[in-house]
Structure formats: C-alpha cells, structure tokens
C-alpha cells in the first residue's frame, strides 16, 4: 500500500495543469473553479439545471436552436401575446410542479428590508436570505412561447437608452416570442397588468457567448432586447429605465431582484436581497451567497444604487455567468438556491449596449479573459475542505495553508506578501488531483521537523499508518518517513497536532488525543519516531469530547500552547504544555458558542505582525473566517475571508 500511495502522489503532482496566479507567476492548477471546469460541485452530484426552470432555448423564427444568433420576432405583437396567454394557460404553465396553484390573493408579501445587510460568515452565521416584496416597476419577468408551454422563465429590467425601448437580461434567457412584463401582478390577467406587456422585437447578445457555458465565455452571459411599443407607448416612458455602470470591482454591496419559478414561489412575487459580492475564482464574475434565489431569477439586475420612489437605479450586474448563474449542483443541494453569479460589466458589455441602441449585430472577435485577481473562492468550495494544516511551506517566511478536499485532492495556499488580514493568501497550487491518496488522510498537522528548508506535514491515514513528510512545497510532498505501519492502535489516534513542546526550537513534537480520552506527547518525532510517549492525561470521559486541536503560541510561555475546540462549542487554550503535563487552561469561547459549527480549525501566522496565534475556522456552512492575534485575553477580532 505504501508503494502504491507514493506512486499515486507522484503521478498527481506530475499531472497538474497550470494556472496563472496573482503577481504573474505560474502555479499548478487549484481546486478553485478554473475555466472549463467551473466551481466544484458536491462530490457525486449530478449536473443540475441552470438558473431558469427549465432554461429556455434561444430559437429562430422556425424554432431551431441558435445559440446567440438574432431571433426574429417581427410577427409577435401585443395582441398575439394576449390571445395566446389566456388565464388558463398562465395558470397551468406557471406551475411546473403540476400542483394546484395557490390563489394569488392569499400571498402576503413581506416588507422590504430596511436594515443594512447582515455580516455573513462571522462566527458561522447563516447566509443572507431573500425576501418577497411587491416589486419595482422597472424589473419584471419574461414569458415565452415554446414547446414546453412554460410561462415566466427569466427576469429582466428596463434600462435607459436612446430608443427608450431596451431591457436587460441574461444571454441564456433569449427566446422566441418572448414578452416582458414589468412588476408582474399575479392577481391580474396579462391584459390588465399595471405596466402593460412588451413583446420582444429583437435580441442582442455577444457572439462569443455559448448558452449556459462553463468556460471563460460564460463571462459574457448578458443580453439586451428591444421591445415593441404598447398602445403607442415606449417602455421607458411607462416604467422608467435604470442606468448601467461598469462593475467597480469584485467586492460590492448589491440589491439583487428576480422572480423565482412558481414551483418554489407560489406567491409568484419577486424577491430581493441586499448582500455583499465577492469574486468567482477563475472567471471575470461576481458571486453572492443569498438563499431563495431559485431558478427563474436569471437575468435579474444587481443594483449598486436603487431609488424606491422611481423604481429604478444603477445596475452593475445581472444573474448569469458560469452554468447560467449558479453552481453545477442538483436543486436538492442547498447551494443551488444560495449561490448566484453575475458577469462583470466592462468593454464587451458596453459595446453590446451600444449595438443594441443602434440596432447593430457587430462581432467584437474572440473573447480574451482579462487577468484575474486571486480569490479563495466561495462557501460552496470551502464546504468541501475536510482537513487543513498551517506552516511555512514555501520558504517565504509567511503563513501558508494546506487543504485536503472531500474529493481527495489537496491544495497549497501561499501566504500573501502584504499580510493583509482580509487577504492572507496570494495563490493556490494544486498538489494532488481528485481521487488521489489524500482521500485516505484522516488527520494532518504542519510542523518543522528538520530545521532546514520548508515546513513539513504529519499525516495519520485511514489504515492507521502514520507518516511524516519532512518538507512540503509547491512541488509536492518530500522526504517521506513512515513513523508507524498500518495498525489498529494508530487508527485510535483521533486528533494530532505538531508543536514546540520541548526545549528544542523546532515544532517537531506531536501531541495525540486518543479515542479513549487519553493524551500523549511524542517529542522530536523526526529523531525519536513514536517508540515512546509521555502520557499527559489518562483515559477519561472528558477528552473524547475534543473535536479539534491545533498548536499555537498564544501566551508567550517557554513552550507552545494547545487550542482545543470541544463538542459543546467551548474553546480552550492550554498554555505552555511540556512533558510535565497541562498547566491550567484559558477559556476563549464559552460552551454553546457558535464554535459548535467550527468544523475545521487551524492555527497559523497569517496576519500582519502575528506569531502562531491566528485561528482559521472553516464553518459547517462553508464560510471561512480568521481570528487574528488571539492571546490569553480572548479571540478578539474576527475577519471574514469567505462567505
């Protein structure tokens, strides 16, 4: 088994693809979504539908699929739409689940949120949640006629233009015989909608966009449509129009509005969510984490400013992008309705906007994705982080992080040179691919074992084998030393960590918590191995409740400290551990705290001026945060990294 494991590690390192990272360096590809592969799906999950439910097919007038070709709607009028969309058709088509629809008059919309958006991810907080509201007049839903006889399938918004007739939606929302219905009222027929109905006359989309793409071209998932007049009136004259602005950066605060499909929205009312945005790694796109964004919100606007009185605002994005605007997971996965994406608005977007204003269909040429900043990714990715370990694995003197993922892959996150607490890492290097031997790792811990080169790693495998890697770097795992053969005894090593628990200056002492609650110290494992241990705590009923441990330097004692997260959410520091045992304890988090959701904890030196006293936490919901400068007085400042 050991030979096989070594061989598989070597093959994994050799077969890594290349990823350009911040600073212009080239590294091995990361587990973060990369062009062509996309955000990591839940292991074993089947591909999902995109954000439409189901997603419409762009068609020509003869009904054939076209991708981004122009759609001819010249024979589609207001009268045609009203004749087609009878109340009976609307009732049946807007309920894809086949259930008897609830009377729309029973729906009681929630009031629009007035408070500032919640801080998410801190102490394992829940993601933001969208709320139903009556809507605003510039945002509405798209109805379409196709073989599935579906009614509304996407969202859209009226925007300012010289023609006073443009609406904005996602590129994958193009469809033949589409109708835009601003601030749709489910209690009224189409003929009596408060702001009328507006048949699409002509679509405008980037020629390089591919419907529901998962590669770089998904950055172009936006489209405009010119709508026909209604009773001699133009769209903008009736509902106004929002302005369009270049997306200022990946981190913004936006209000996202859309119409979820009726299967998840029996009220048939729009939802809104005011929430922060972040970068989607590998793509020129933003992402949000807000529950309730079910299929149907595709094309919905992302407002940087909104005027409730006029029902318009400033738009910097729309639901769309990778996989049609959300991760490739089945709708049963909570991430399906929580995570949404949006293209960044840049030159290509505004060139298309100019084309739509002037009725052109120009070809800007092949899409070349801009250089992208490094991003840790989102909660949908970090929920798959099974194990983490900290150390100086790159020899830079900065705090690096190793992550082992649920699919068996492993990554190295390099510490950032600036040591910005909000951005502690600068790149991700793939050390092993999915299905590698790392799927059998059960505990890992970083340490300094030889005093030269980069830090190394201790690993306890599922078969009970215990391994030391003297050094880990961008090239992989080096200097493997077997400390214990596969055996039943070491299968009982529930938790391990490497620290400085003797007079030796190296972090080469291993502390083990066994399943029976006993605690052992193995000193200088590189030299002494695991032949003899010092028992610090005998078998008991307390220590089996330890769920996470990590070595650190919180108190300035002569030897290192131990951080323990208990199953009841309490966090405890044991200062200055040595062969003589434990010397008191310091409670830094109370029982029943949010730390009950702290699934993976690692101590490292990640922030400016820190020693080994920053605590990195991966929460059960996939969010990632860091407590900087932890000491005997407590955990102090928490910085949200992912969420």
C-alpha positions in Angstrom: 0.0 0.0 0.0 2.8 2.4 0.8 4.4 1.9 -2.7 1.1 2.5 -4.3 0.5 5.6 -2.2 3.9 7.1 -3.2 3.3 6.3 -6.8 -0.1 8.0 -6.8 1.3 11.1 -5.1 4.0 11.4 -7.7 1.5 11.0 -10.6 -0.9 13.5 -9.1 1.9 16.1 -8.8 3.2 15.4 -12.3 -0.2 15.6 -14.0 -1.2 19.0 -12.5 -2.4 21.7 -15.1 -1.1 25.2 -15.0 -2.9 28.3 -13.6 -1.7 31.9 -13.8 -1.9 33.4 -10.3 -1.6 36.9 -8.9 1.7 38.5 -9.5 2.2 36.9 -12.9 3.7 33.6 -11.6 2.6 30.3 -12.9 1.4 27.6 -10.4 -0.2 24.2 -10.6 -3.9 24.4 -11.1 -6.1 24.9 -8.0 -9.2 23.2 -6.7 -10.9 26.6 -7.2 -13.1 26.7 -10.3 -11.0 27.3 -13.4 -12.1 28.0 -16.9 -13.5 24.8 -18.4 -14.1 23.1 -15.1 -16.1 25.6 -13.1 -16.9 25.7 -9.4 -16.6 22.5 -7.6 -19.8 20.5 -7.3 -20.8 18.4 -4.4 -18.9 15.1 -4.8 -21.1 12.6 -6.6 -23.7 15.2 -7.5 -25.3 15.0 -11.0 -25.3 18.1 -13.2 -28.1 20.4 -12.4 -30.4 22.6 -14.4 -29.3 26.2 -14.8 -31.0 29.2 -13.1 -34.0 29.1 -15.4 -36.5 26.4 -14.5 -36.3 24.9 -17.1 -33.9 27.0 -19.1 -35.4 28.3 -22.4 -33.8 27.6 -25.7 -32.8 30.5 -28.0 -34.7 29.9 -31.2 -35.1 31.4 -34.7 -38.5 32.0 -36.1 -38.6 28.4 -37.3 -37.9 27.2 -33.8 -34.4 25.9 -34.3 -31.7 26.4 -31.6 -29.2 29.2 -32.5 -27.0 29.9 -29.5 -26.5 33.7 -29.8 -27.9 34.3 -33.3 -30.5 37.1 -33.8 -34.1 35.9 -33.1 -36.9 37.1 -35.4 -39.9 38.3 -33.5 -41.3 40.6 -36.2 -44.6 38.7 -36.3 -45.1 38.7 -32.5 -47.3 41.5 -31.2 -49.1 42.6 -28.0 -52.3 41.3 -29.5 -50.7 38.0 -30.3 -49.4 37.6 -26.8 -52.7 38.5 -25.2 -54.6 36.0 -27.4 -52.0 33.3 -26.6 -51.6 33.8 -22.8 -55.1 33.1 -21.7 -55.7 32.9 -17.9 -55.9 29.1 -18.2 -52.5 28.8 -20.0 -50.9 31.1 -17.5 -52.3 29.1 -14.5 -51.1 25.8 -15.9 -47.8 27.0 -17.4 -46.6 28.8 -14.4 -46.8 25.7 -12.2 -44.1 23.4 -13.5 -44.6 21.1 -10.5 -48.1 20.2 -11.7 -49.6 21.1 -8.3 -52.8 23.1 -8.0 -51.6 26.7 -7.7 -52.4 28.7 -4.6 -54.8 31.6 -5.1 -52.5 34.6 -5.7 -54.7 36.8 -3.4 -53.6 34.7 -0.4 -50.0 35.8 -0.8 -48.9 38.3 1.8 -45.6 39.9 0.7 -43.0 40.7 3.4 -42.0 44.2 3.8 -38.8 45.3 2.0 -35.8 45.1 4.3 -34.8 48.4 5.8 -31.8 47.3 7.8 -28.3 47.2 6.5 -27.1 43.8 5.2 -26.0 41.4 7.9 -22.4 40.5 8.2 -22.3 36.9 7.0 -19.8 34.1 7.8 -18.7 35.6 11.1 -18.9 33.0 13.9 -20.6 30.7 11.4 -23.6 33.0 10.7 -26.2 31.9 8.2 -26.1 33.4 4.7 -28.4 36.2 3.8 -31.9 35.3 2.8 -34.0 36.9 0.1 -37.4 38.4 0.9 -40.6 38.6 -1.1 -41.8 42.2 -1.8 -44.2 43.8 -4.2 -41.5 44.6 -6.7 -40.4 47.8 -8.6 -41.8 48.9 -11.9 -38.6 48.7 -14.0 -38.0 45.0 -13.1 -40.2 42.2 -14.3 -40.4 38.7 -15.7 -40.1 37.2 -19.1 -42.8 35.0 -20.6 -42.0 32.8 -23.6 -43.8 30.5 -26.0 -42.0 27.2 -26.7 -42.7 23.5 -26.9 -42.8 23.2 -23.1 -45.6 25.8 -22.9 -43.9 27.4 -19.9 -44.8 30.9 -18.7 -42.2 33.0 -16.9 -38.7 31.6 -17.1 -36.3 34.5 -16.5 -36.2 38.0 -15.1 -35.3 41.3 -16.8 -35.1 45.1 -16.3 -35.8 48.2 -18.3 -32.7 50.3 -19.0 -32.2 53.8 -20.3 -31.5 54.1 -24.0 -31.9 56.5 -26.9 -34.6 54.2 -28.3 -36.4 54.2 -24.9 -37.2 50.5 -25.6 -34.4 48.4 -24.2 -34.4 45.8 -21.5 -31.5 43.8 -20.0 -31.4 40.1 -19.1 -29.0 37.2 -19.2 -27.6 35.8 -22.5 -29.1 32.4 -21.9 -32.6 33.9 -21.5 -33.0 34.7 -25.2 -36.1 33.0 -26.6 -38.6 33.3 -29.5 -41.9 35.1 -28.9 -40.8 36.5 -25.5 -42.8 39.0 -23.6 -41.5 41.4 -20.8 -44.0 42.0 -18.0 -42.8 44.8 -15.6 -43.7 44.4 -12.0 -45.9 41.4 -12.8 -49.1 41.2 -10.7 -50.2 37.6 -10.3 -53.7 38.7 -9.3 -54.4 40.3 -12.7 -54.5 38.9 -16.3 -51.9 39.9 -18.8 -54.3 42.3 -20.4 -54.6 44.2 -17.0 -51.0 44.2 -15.9 -50.2 47.6 -14.2 -47.5 48.5 -16.6 -48.6 46.5 -19.7 -46.8 43.8 -21.6 -43.9 44.3 -24.0 -43.2 41.8 -26.8 -39.5 41.4 -27.7 -38.8 42.6 -31.2 -35.1 41.9 -31.4 -32.3 40.3 -29.3 -28.7 41.4 -28.9 -26.1 39.1 -27.4 -22.3 38.7 -27.6 -21.4 36.4 -30.5 -18.8 34.6 -28.4 -21.3 33.6 -25.7 -22.3 30.0 -25.5 -25.6 29.2 -23.8 -25.1 28.0 -20.2 -21.4 27.9 -20.8 -19.0 26.7 -18.1 -15.8 28.2 -19.7 -14.4 31.7 -19.9 -17.1 32.7 -22.4 -19.6 32.4 -19.5 -18.3 35.9 -18.6 -20.5 37.2 -21.4 -23.9 36.0 -20.1 -25.8 39.2 -20.7 -28.2 40.3 -23.4 -30.4 43.2 -24.4 -33.7 43.2 -26.2 -35.6 45.9 -28.0 -39.3 45.6 -27.2 -42.2 46.8 -29.3 -44.5 49.6 -28.4 -47.7 49.0 -26.4 -50.6 51.2 -27.4 -48.3 53.7 -28.9 -46.1 54.0 -25.8 -42.5 53.1 -25.3 -41.3 51.0 -22.4 -39.0 53.7 -20.8 -41.8 56.2 -20.9 -44.0 53.9 -18.8 -41.7 52.3 -16.3 -38.5 54.5 -16.5 -35.1 53.0 -17.1 -32.1 52.2 -14.9 -28.6 53.4 -15.7 -25.8 51.0 -16.4 -22.3 51.3 -14.9 -19.0 49.5 -15.1 -18.7 47.0 -12.3 -16.3 48.8 -10.0 -14.7 45.7 -8.6 -15.4 42.2 -7.3 -16.4 43.4 -3.8 -19.6 45.5 -3.7 -22.9 45.7 -1.9 -25.8 45.0 -4.3 -29.5 44.6 -4.2 -30.5 41.7 -6.4 -34.1 41.4 -7.7 -35.6 38.5 -9.5 -38.7 36.3 -10.0 -38.2 32.7 -8.8 -40.1 29.9 -10.6 -43.5 29.2 -9.2 -42.5 25.7 -8.0 -40.5 27.4 -5.3 -42.5 30.7 -5.2 -46.3 30.0 -5.0 -46.9 33.7 -4.3 -45.5 34.4 -7.8 -43.9 37.6 -6.4 -40.4 38.9 -6.8 -37.7 38.5 -4.2 -34.9 40.9 -3.3 -31.6 40.5 -1.4 -29.2 43.2 -0.3 -25.9 41.5 0.1 -22.1 41.8 -0.4 -20.4 40.4 -3.5 -17.1 38.6 -4.0 -15.0 37.2 -6.9 -15.8 33.9 -8.5 -12.3 32.3 -8.9 -11.2 31.7 -12.5 -13.9 33.9 -14.0 -14.5 37.6 -14.6 -17.6 37.3 -12.5 -19.0 38.2 -9.1 -20.8 35.8 -6.7 -23.3 36.3 -3.8 -24.5 34.0 -1.1 -28.2 34.6 -0.5 -30.8 31.9 0.0 -34.0 31.8 -2.0 -32.6 32.6 -5.5 -34.3 29.7 -7.2 -34.4 29.1 -11.0 -36.2 32.0 -12.7 -34.1 34.8 -11.2 -31.7 34.5 -14.2 -31.2 37.9 -15.8 -32.4 39.7 -12.7 -30.5 43.0 -12.1 -27.8 43.6 -9.5 -28.3 47.2 -8.3 -25.5 49.2 -6.8 -28.0 52.0 -6.1 -31.8 51.9 -6.1 -34.5 54.6 -5.9 -37.6 53.0 -4.5 -39.6 56.1 -5.4 -38.9 55.9 -9.1 -38.4 52.1 -9.2 -35.1 52.5 -11.0 -31.4 52.6 -10.1 -27.8 51.9 -11.2 -27.1 48.3 -12.4 -23.7 46.7 -12.2 -24.6 43.1 -12.9 -27.2 40.5 -13.7 -27.8 36.9 -12.6 -25.9 34.8 -15.1 -22.5 33.6 -15.9 -21.0 30.1 -15.1 -23.6 27.4 -15.8 -26.3 30.1 -16.3 -25.6 31.8 -13.0 -25.1 29.2 -10.3 -23.1 26.2 -9.2 -23.5 22.9 -11.1 -25.3 21.0 -8.3 -28.8 19.5 -8.2 -31.6 21.6 -7.0 -31.8 19.5 -3.8 -28.4 20.9 -2.8 -28.7 24.0 -0.6 -26.0 25.7 -2.6 -28.4 25.7 -5.7 -30.6 28.4 -4.3 -27.9 30.2 -2.2 -25.1 30.9 -4.7 -25.6 33.2 -7.7 -23.2 34.6 -10.2 -23.0 37.7 -12.4 -20.8 38.8 -15.2 -18.6 41.9 -14.7 -19.6 44.8 -16.9 -16.7 46.0 -19.0 -15.8 46.9 -22.6 -17.6 44.0 -24.2 -20.8 44.7 -22.2 -20.9 48.4 -23.2 -20.1 47.6 -26.8 -23.1 45.3 -26.9 -25.2 48.0 -25.2 -24.1 50.5 -28.0 -25.0 47.9 -30.6 -28.5 47.4 -29.1 -29.1 51.1 -29.0 -28.2 51.4 -32.7 -29.8 48.1 -33.9 -26.4 46.5 -34.9 -25.1 43.0 -34.6 -21.3 43.5 -34.7 -18.7 40.9 -33.9 -16.1 42.1 -31.4 -14.0 39.0 -32.1 -12.8 36.1 -29.8 -13.2 36.7 -26.1 -9.9 37.0 -24.2 -10.4 36.8 -20.5 -8.7 39.6 -18.5 -6.1 38.9 -15.9 -7.9 38.0 -12.8 -7.1 38.6 -9.1 -6.6 35.7 -6.8 -9.7 34.7 -4.8 -10.1 32.0 -2.2 -13.5 31.0 -3.7 -16.9 30.7 -2.1 -18.6 28.7 0.6 -19.7 26.1 -2.0 -16.0 25.3 -2.4 -14.8 25.5 1.2 -17.6 23.3 2.5 -15.6 20.6 0.8 -12.4 21.3 2.9 -12.0 18.2 5.0 -8.6 18.9 6.6 -6.3 21.9 6.9 -2.8 22.5 8.2 -0.6 25.6 8.5 3.1 26.2 8.1 5.8 27.9 6.1 5.6 25.5 3.1 7.0 27.9 0.5 10.1 29.1 2.5 8.9 32.7 2.2 8.6 33.2 6.0 4.8 33.8 5.5 2.0 31.6 6.8 0.8 29.1 4.2 -2.1 26.7 4.3 -2.6 23.1 3.1 -6.2 22.0 2.4 -7.3 18.4 1.7 -10.7 18.3 -0.1 -13.6 15.8 0.1 -12.8 14.6 -3.4 -9.3 13.5 -2.4 -7.5 16.5 -3.9 -5.0 18.7 -2.0 -4.0 22.3 -2.4 -1.4 24.7 -1.1 -2.4 28.3 -0.4 0.6 30.6 -0.4 0.8 33.4 2.1 0.4 36.9 0.7 3.4 39.2 0.8 1.4 42.1 2.1 0.0 40.1 5.0 -3.4 41.9 4.7 -5.7 40.2 7.3 -8.6 40.3 4.8 -6.4 38.7 2.0 -3.9 36.4 3.7 -3.2 34.2 0.7 -1.9 35.1 -2.8 -2.3 31.9 -4.9 -3.5 28.3 -4.8 -1.3 25.4 -6.0 -2.7 22.0 -6.7 -0.6 19.4 -5.0 -2.8 16.4 -5.8 -5.9 15.9 -8.0 -9.3 14.4 -7.2 -9.3 10.7 -6.2 -5.7 10.8 -5.0 -4.3 9.1 -2.0 -5.3 12.1 0.1 -8.8 10.8 0.2 -7.5 8.4 2.9 -5.9 11.1 5.1 -7.8 11.4 8.5 -5.7 14.0 10.4 -2.9 16.3 9.2 -0.6 18.8 11.0 2.1 21.1 9.8 5.4 21.3 11.7 9.2 22.0 11.4 10.9 18.6 11.7 14.5 19.0 10.3 15.4 22.7 10.7 16.2 23.2 7.1 14.1 24.2 4.0 10.3 24.4 4.2 8.0 23.0 6.8 6.6 19.5 6.7 3.5 17.5 7.5 2.3 14.7 9.8 -0.4 12.5 8.4 -2.5 9.8 10.0 -4.1 7.6 7.3 -7.4 5.7 7.4 -5.5 2.3 7.8 -3.6 3.6 10.9 -0.3 4.3 9.1 1.5 7.4 10.4 3.6 9.4 8.0 6.0 12.3 8.3 6.8 14.4 5.2 9.9 16.4 6.1 9.2 19.1 3.6 6.2 20.3 1.6 6.5 23.0 -1.1 4.9 23.9 -4.5 6.4 20.8 -6.0 4.6 18.4 -3.6 5.5 16.3 -0.6 9.1 15.3 0.1 11.2 13.3 2.5 8.5 10.7 3.4 9.2 8.8 6.6 6.9 6.1 7.9 6.5 6.5 11.6 4.1 3.7 12.1 2.9 0.8 9.9 -0.8 0.4 9.3 -2.2 -0.9 12.6 -5.3 -0.8 14.8 -3.5 1.3 17.5 -3.0 4.4 15.4 -6.5 4.2 14.0 -7.4 5.2 17.5 -5.4 8.4 17.2 -8.4 10.7 17.0 -6.6 14.1 16.8 -2.9 15.0 16.2 -1.0 18.3 16.1 2.6 19.3 15.9 4.0 21.9 18.2 7.0 23.1 20.2 6.5 21.3 23.5 10.2 20.7 24.4 13.3 22.9 24.7 14.0 22.2 21.1 13.3 25.2 19.0 11.6 23.1 16.2 7.9 22.4 16.1 8.6 18.7 15.9 6.7 17.4 19.0 3.5 15.5 18.3 0.5 15.7 20.7 -2.2 13.0 20.2 -5.7 12.7 21.6 -6.8 9.1 21.6 -10.4 7.9 21.3 -10.4 6.8 24.9 -9.7 10.4 26.0 -6.0 9.9 26.9 -3.5 12.5 25.7 0.1 11.6 24.7 3.2 13.6 23.8 5.8 12.3 21.4 9.0 14.5 21.4 11.3 15.1 18.4 9.4 12.7 16.2 11.9 13.1 13.3 14.7 11.7 15.5 12.8 9.6 18.0 9.8 8.4 16.0 6.9 7.2 18.0 8.6 4.4 20.0 7.9 6.1 23.4 5.4 8.6 24.5 4.8 10.7 27.6 1.2 10.4 28.8 -0.2 13.8 29.8 -3.7 12.7 30.5 -5.0 9.2 31.2 -8.2 7.6 29.8 -11.2 9.7 30.8 -14.7 10.8 29.8 -13.8 14.5 29.1 -11.2 14.4 26.3 -13.3 12.2 23.9 -15.3 15.4 23.5 -12.4 17.2 22.0 -13.3 17.7 18.3 -10.4 19.9 17.0 -6.9 20.6 18.3 -4.1 22.9 17.0 -0.8 24.0 18.4 0.0 27.7 18.7 1.8 30.4 20.6 -0.9 32.5 22.4 0.6 33.1 25.8 4.4 33.7 25.4 5.3 30.7 27.5 8.6 28.9 27.2 6.9 26.1 25.2 3.9 26.0 22.9 0.2 26.2 23.7 -2.7 23.9 22.7 -6.0 25.1 21.3 -9.0 22.7 21.8 -12.4 23.1 20.4 -14.9 21.0 22.4 -18.1 19.4 21.0 -20.3 21.8 23.1 -18.7 24.8 21.3 -16.3 25.8 24.1 -12.8 26.9 23.0 -9.9 26.3 25.5 -6.2 27.2 25.4 -3.8 25.1 27.5 -0.6 27.3 27.9 3.0 26.1 27.9 2.4 22.3 27.5 5.5 20.2 28.1 6.4 16.7 29.3 5.2 17.6 32.8 1.7 17.9 31.5 -1.0 20.5 31.3 -0.6 23.8 33.2 -4.0 25.3 33.6 -6.5 26.4 31.0 -7.9 29.6 29.5 -11.4 29.6 28.1 -11.5 31.8 25.0 -15.0 30.7 23.8 -17.9 29.7 26.1 -19.9 26.5 25.9 -22.8 26.6 23.4 -21.0 29.3 21.4 -21.0 29.4 17.6 -17.9 27.2 17.7 -20.2 24.2 17.7 -20.3 24.9 14.0 -16.5 25.3 13.7 -15.8 22.1 11.7 -12.2 22.7 10.8 -9.7 24.8 12.9 -6.1 25.6 12.1 -3.7 27.9 14.0 -1.1 29.8 11.9 0.7 33.1 11.3 -1.5 34.7 8.6 -2.0 38.4 9.6 0.4 41.3 10.0 2.8 41.1 12.9 1.4 37.8 14.1 3.2 34.8 15.6 1.4 31.4 15.6 -1.7 33.0 17.1 -4.2 33.4 14.2 -7.1 30.9 14.2 -8.5 30.0 10.9 -12.0 28.5 11.0 -14.0 26.7 8.3 -17.6 26.7 9.4 -20.1 24.0 8.7 -21.9 26.2 6.1 -18.6 26.5 4.1 -17.8 30.1 5.3 -14.2 30.8 6.3 -13.1 33.3 8.9 -10.0 34.2 10.9 -9.5 35.4 14.5 -6.3 37.5 14.5 -3.9 38.0 17.4 -5.5 35.5 19.8 -4.0 35.6 23.3 -4.8 34.9 26.9 -7.4 37.7 26.8 -9.5 36.0 24.1 -10.2 35.7 20.4 -10.6 39.5 19.7 -11.1 40.5 16.0 -12.8 38.1 13.5 -12.2 38.7 9.8 -14.5 37.1 7.2 -12.5 35.5 4.4 -15.2 33.5 2.6 -19.0 33.9 2.9 
